Amino acid sequence: MKSWLIAIILDILFFPSPKVVNSQEEVILFNQLYESAIASPDKTINYNLSIPKYKFLRYLSDNKQVLFHGSNNPFIQTFEPREQTLFDGKMDKAVFATKDPIWSTFYAVLCKKSLLGSIRNGSMTANRKQQYHFYSLTEPTLKKNPWTNGTVYLLPEQKFSPISKGPLQFDEWICRETVVPIVKIEVEPSDFYFLNKVACHNETESIIQSWLLYKFRLTFSGRKNVD
């Protein structure tokens, strides 16, 4: 299937990443924050700007050689390869990361202790330019209001390789050796851009059905649109 056709399908089914344009002043502030965190003993980005964090993290994604990993654990010193499921359902022993900071923020603020059933989500592209997002949890999980504060870790991109090939690509990268974070930043549920775009799926349905019903379910449930 042609990439342009897949891009149209993604646009129909899912939500695109927000378009981000940064002012010169914002760029200066973003660079100062990043460099200060690298120089600090705890390697923590002390974010004190009124600018949404997703804009800051998107700037770093586009302009620094970094990937992102979201976690509920704020104290990770090193990442070790471990068994996880790839986007295609196969198992692999690796450290996982993404170039998409919105996707990693989802994993940072989703409380793992509240999960009942599967998580269905992804950041996808047909051209590696425009990302499309999909997030769905089971009803028992959503009833527990499964959100918490978390941490997004910035990892060195040069240690990782993208694993998705072909016309439809998931923004998933892996590294099969120990990885030390460059810096980290604390995030809260409101920092997740698509917080009001998390749908509810049936555990027994196929992933294709979850995709096809994603926007319909959000409209039917009355969830608010993001800005």
RARAKA-V35245 format. One record per residue. N is the residue number from 0. RES is the residue in three letters. PSI is psi in whole degrees, 0 to 359 (NA if undefined). Layout:
n:res:psi
N:RES:PSI
N:RES:PSI
//
This chain:
n:res:psi
0:MET:136
1:LYS:146
2:SER:326
3:TRP:325
4:LEU:320
5:ILE:321
6:ALA:321
7:ILE:317
8:ILE:317
9:LEU:320
10:ASP:327
11:ILE:318
12:LEU:326
13:PHE:185
14:PHE:133
15:PRO:152
16:SER:146
17:PRO:146
18:LYS:132
19:VAL:125
20:VAL:123
21:ASN:139
22:SER:165
23:GLN:323
24:GLU:319
25:GLU:319
26:VAL:317
27:ILE:314
28:LEU:318
29:PHE:315
30:ASN:321
31:GLN:315
32:LEU:315
33:TYR:313
34:GLU:324
35:SER:320
36:ALA:319
37:ILE:323
38:ALA:346
39:SER:152
40:PRO:323
41:ASP:0
42:LYS:38
43:THR:132
44:ILE:111
45:ASN:90
46:TYR:114
47:ASN:22
48:LEU:154
49:SER:351
50:ILE:134
51:PRO:141
52:LYS:330
53:TYR:329
54:LYS:319
55:PHE:312
56:LEU:326
57:ARG:322
58:TYR:315
59:LEU:321
60:SER:320
61:ASP:338
62:ASN:354
63:LYS:156
64:GLN:70
65:VAL:154
66:LEU:173
67:PHE:145
68:HIS:122
69:GLY:141
70:SER:152
71:ASN:342
72:ASN:117
73:PRO:3
74:PHE:23
75:ILE:123
76:GLN:323
77:THR:150
78:PHE:126
79:GLU:144
80:PRO:137
81:ARG:160
82:GLU:126
83:GLN:166
84:THR:130
85:LEU:172
86:PHE:333
87:ASP:8
88:GLY:353
89:LYS:152
90:MET:146
91:ASP:146
92:LYS:106
93:ALA:171
94:VAL:131
95:PHE:144
96:ALA:173
97:THR:156
98:LYS:351
99:ASP:108
100:PRO:334
101:ILE:318
102:TRP:317
103:SER:328
104:THR:324
105:PHE:312
106:TYR:333
107:ALA:322
108:VAL:354
109:LEU:116
110:CYS:111
111:LYS:330
112:LYS:343
113:SER:357
114:LEU:130
115:LEU:107
116:GLY:196
117:SER:160
118:ILE:130
119:ARG:119
120:ASN:169
121:GLY:157
122:SER:115
123:MET:155
124:THR:156
125:ALA:352
126:ASN:6
127:ARG:21
128:LYS:306
129:GLN:122
130:GLN:146
131:TYR:143
132:HIS:147
133:PHE:126
134:TYR:128
135:SER:138
136:LEU:164
137:THR:160
138:GLU:316
139:PRO:324
140:THR:312
141:LEU:327
142:LYS:340
143:LYS:5
144:ASN:68
145:PRO:50
146:TRP:145
147:THR:172
148:ASN:150
149:GLY:193
150:THR:136
151:VAL:122
152:TYR:138
153:LEU:123
154:LEU:155
155:PRO:118
156:GLU:327
157:GLN:344
158:LYS:350
159:PHE:162
160:SER:138
161:PRO:142
162:ILE:346
163:SER:128
164:LYS:170
165:GLY:184
166:PRO:331
167:LEU:120
168:GLN:130
169:PHE:139
170:ASP:67
171:GLU:130
172:TRP:151
173:ILE:154
174:CYS:134
175:ARG:27
176:GLU:170
177:THR:139
178:VAL:133
179:VAL:126
180:PRO:148
181:ILE:305
182:VAL:176
183:LYS:161
184:ILE:136
185:GLU:141
186:VAL:158
187:GLU:168
188:PRO:322
189:SER:345
190:ASP:346
191:PHE:112
192:TYR:325
193:PHE:32
194:LEU:324
195:ASN:15
196:LYS:34
197:VAL:115
198:ALA:178
199:CYS:122
200:HIS:161
201:ASN:132
202:GLU:331
203:THR:352
204:GLU:161
205:SER:160
206:ILE:327
207:ILE:317
208:GLN:320
209:SER:320
210:TRP:311
211:LEU:328
212:LEU:359
213:TYR:299
214:LYS:324
215:PHE:315
216:ARG:322
217:LEU:320
218:THR:316
219:PHE:325
220:SER:346
221:GLY:16
222:ARG:145
223:LYS:151
224:ASN:149
225:VAL:162
226:ASP:NA
//
